[in-house]
Amino acid sequence: MKKIIIDGRLTANPELKETKAGKIATFSIANNDTKDSTEYYNIVAWNSNAERAIEHLSKGMKVVIAGSFKKERYTNPEGKVKETFVISVETFSFLSNKIVAEGGET
């Protein structure tokens, strides 16, 4: 199993769906490793994590996600095969939007 810990900002509010397997919340985050590059990740959270995501997360919030991931392929509307990473949440934390100066002062 592949594990990942990643941070980023939500690109939209999470969406909740009910399935036979339980509740699922889906959302995506944007991760900026450098000023020149932004990567997007699709996130799925199940059951209690799904409820927590719906209750506490909203567009623009910064989060840290820990979980497993897999690569999925899909065909876009232009007919090109694309790949994306989907992260299944094990835990997540939302971060303050405050910028902390060096030395820990705000």
C-alpha positions in Angstrom: 0.0 0.0 0.0 1.3 3.5 -0.9 1.1 6.1 1.8 1.3 9.9 1.5 1.2 13.0 3.7 0.5 16.2 1.8 -0.8 19.7 2.4 -2.7 22.1 0.2 -5.8 24.3 0.0 -9.2 23.1 -0.9 -10.3 24.0 -4.4 -14.0 23.7 -3.6 -16.3 22.7 -0.7 -16.4 18.9 0.0 -19.4 17.1 -1.5 -21.1 14.3 0.5 -22.7 11.2 -1.1 -24.2 8.1 0.4 -23.3 4.7 -1.0 -23.9 1.1 0.0 -20.5 1.1 1.6 -21.3 4.2 3.6 -20.8 8.0 3.4 -18.1 9.4 1.1 -16.9 13.0 0.9 -15.0 14.1 -2.2 -12.9 17.2 -2.7 -9.6 18.3 -4.2 -6.6 20.2 -2.9 -4.0 22.3 -4.7 -0.4 21.9 -3.6 2.2 24.5 -4.5 5.7 23.0 -4.0 7.2 25.9 -5.9 5.9 29.3 -7.2 6.0 27.9 -10.7 4.1 24.6 -10.2 0.7 23.7 -8.7 -0.5 20.1 -8.6 -4.1 19.0 -7.9 -5.1 15.9 -5.9 -8.5 14.3 -5.7 -9.4 13.3 -2.1 -11.9 10.8 -0.8 -12.9 10.5 2.9 -15.2 7.8 4.2 -17.8 7.6 7.0 -16.6 9.5 10.1 -13.9 11.3 8.1 -16.5 12.2 5.5 -18.8 13.7 8.1 -15.9 15.6 9.7 -14.8 17.0 6.3 -18.3 18.2 5.5 -18.6 19.8 8.9 -15.2 21.5 9.1 -13.7 22.1 5.7 -14.5 24.7 3.0 -13.0 26.1 -0.1 -9.6 27.8 0.4 -8.8 26.2 3.8 -5.3 24.8 4.2 -5.3 21.1 5.2 -2.8 18.3 5.8 -3.9 14.9 4.5 -2.5 11.5 5.5 -3.6 8.4 3.7 -3.1 5.9 0.9 -3.1 6.8 -2.7 -3.5 5.3 -6.1 -3.2 6.5 -9.7 -6.4 6.4 -11.8 -6.8 6.8 -15.6 -9.6 8.5 -17.3 -10.5 9.8 -20.8 -11.1 13.6 -20.9 -13.8 15.1 -23.2 -11.2 15.6 -26.0 -10.6 11.8 -26.0 -7.1 11.9 -24.4 -6.2 9.5 -21.6 -5.2 11.3 -18.5 -3.9 10.2 -15.1 -4.7 11.5 -11.7 -3.9 10.6 -8.1 -6.7 9.8 -5.7 -5.9 10.0 -2.0 -8.0 8.0 0.5 -8.0 9.9 3.8 -6.8 8.1 7.0 -6.4 11.4 9.0 -6.5 15.1 8.2 -6.0 18.3 10.0 -6.9 21.8 9.0 -4.3 24.5 9.5 -4.5 28.2 10.6 -4.3 30.7 7.9 -2.0 32.9 10.0 1.5 33.4 8.8 4.1 32.7 11.5 7.3 34.6 11.4 10.6 33.0 12.1 11.1 32.5 15.8 7.4 31.5 16.3 5.9 35.1 16.6 2.8 36.0 14.7 
